[in-house]
C-alpha cells in the first residue's frame, strides 16, 4: 500500500480534496474538473467522479443562485451581539409597555423604528446599530431559526 502525501490529500488536483469539497456543498467549476482529470488520468477514476464530469458536460452541474453567505468570524460576532442587544431591548420595551406604555415618549415618537410591537421595535433597534445590511424581518427570521 502506497503512502499518500499531503499534496495527494489537499492539493487542488486531488480526488480526495475534490470529494471533500463536494461533501461540504461546494460545486466545482469545469476548469477544476479538467485539472483533476488531467492529473489523475493514469489511474482508474471512481464512479462518482465520472458522474460529476458527465453532469458538467451536459450542463446539469449548477451552483446555487445568489450571493453566498458570509462565514467570517466578524459577521458571526456582530450577529451574536445583535441578538444579545435584541433581548435587552425586548425586555426593556416589554417592561416599559407594561408600566407606562409606549406612546407618551416624545423623543422617540416620530422615529421609524418605534412603530410596531415591542419585538419588532427591539429588532429594528438591534439591526439599526449592529446589522445595517439586514432587514429587521430577516433578523427575526434568522434569530428564530437559530434558537
Secondary structure, 3 states (H helix, E strand, C coil): CCCCCHHHHHCCCCHHHHHHHHHCCCCCCHHHHHHHHHHCCCCCCCHHHHHHHHHHHHCCCCCCCCCCCCCCHHHHHHHHHHHHHHHHHHHHHHHHHHHCCCCCCCCCCCCCCCCCCHHHHHHHHHHHHCCCCCCHHHHHHHHHHHC
